[in-house]
Amino acid sequence: MPVGKKGENLNWKIDWDTVTIKNNFLFQETLRNENICKDFLNRILHIQVKTIRYLETEKTMTAQLRSKNSRLDVYVEDKNGNVSDIKMQVTGKKSVLYQDVDEETVIRELPLRVRYYQNLIGTNMLRKGMHYRELKKAYVIFVCTFDPFGAGLPVYHFTYRCKEKTNLQMGDLTENIFLNVKAADKAEDKELAAFLRYVGKQIVTTDFTKALDKEATRIRNNEDWRLRVMTLDMEIQDMKRRTAIRERAKGKKEGIKEGRKEGEQKAKIELIRNMRAEGIDDALIAKVMKLSEKEVAEYA
């Protein structure tokens, strides 16, 4: 069990009974149940995903923060080679169990993150010597506890389309999906509505949400899982502290550099003014200071 300063038990810092499926770690661990993950994809993508494999050891998305025993997303491939990258996105309390960034920042960065994830998926999918035509479908799926685009839709599907003819798709086989928990009641698909309602309010109404809740409860009560989460929490908080220290040191260094530059500039101006006061011609000052006569006049 992780221990902090003076031997304090870090599990005391979290009321585990309040941790719901909105917690990204709990969501990811729940989707490691293969049947639940397949059901989720079938309901979201409206396709029959019969078999999947988790790309744990093969994935090289090193840009995402993770520890040895925990991951921050679910990255799966079906039998046809189609890949899905799935993540829960929340905002709120300053803990790794949530996200310590404001909603406005998250919304602004989401499209850019998706762009980056798609690039990484394509790079991982297309190994050396393979043809572009061998690329398969790539889905990036975000379950958002807020409305990511402000249009009040329960789900947003994005694909590349022609600007001049919107019904013409580019056909690059990528699709980005954002689920809006806030609009559960607007979803015409009953299964989707039930899932969004469960995420938002923990209301169990269908067989799928019942299975999801049962698995999430089992995991949440597992001491090993709690230990991994707390360990990762400490690692991330430590990383944030070290990053803050580096940024402060960098700022101090840049401040010193800027101060030195400003001092040199002031000394140069003072020297030019002194030379002019002694009656030295601007042309000679410019030659000595390696400046143009116009710059000499400006400094003076």
Number of C-alpha atoms within 10 A of each C-alpha: 12 15 13 10 7 6 8 11 12 17 17 8 9 13 8 12 9 9 17 20 23 23 18 23 26 23 24 23 20 24 21 18 12 15 13 17 21 21 19 20 16 14 17 17 15 10 11 12 19 11 14 20 14 16 13 11 6 8 14 13 12 8 9 11 12 14 15 7 10 16 17 17 20 21 22 23 19 16 11 11 16 18 24 23 19 22 20 24 20 22 18 12 12 11 13 18 21 18 17 13 13 12 17 10 10 17 16 12 11 16 13 11 13 19 12 12 19 19 13 16 23 17 14 14 20 15 12 8 6 10 9 11 8 10 19 18 18 23 23 22 22 23 22 24 20 20 20 26 13 9 11 15 19 22 24 16 10 12 13 15 14 10 9 7 8 9 9 11 13 11 11 14 14 20 19 20 19 23 25 26 27 19 20 24 16 15 17 10 13 13 18 21 19 22 25 27 20 23 26 20 13 16 15 17 14 14 11 17 22 15 15 24 20 13 19 21 17 10 17 22 12 11 12 12 17 20 15 18 21 21 19 21 17 18 15 17 15 12 12 12 12 12 12 12 12 12 12 12 12 12 12 12 12 12 12 12 12 12 12 12 12 12 12 12 13 13 12 16 16 14 16 22 18 13 16 16 10 9 9 13 12 20 14 13 19 17 11 10 13 11 14 14 16 12 12 20 13 9 15 16
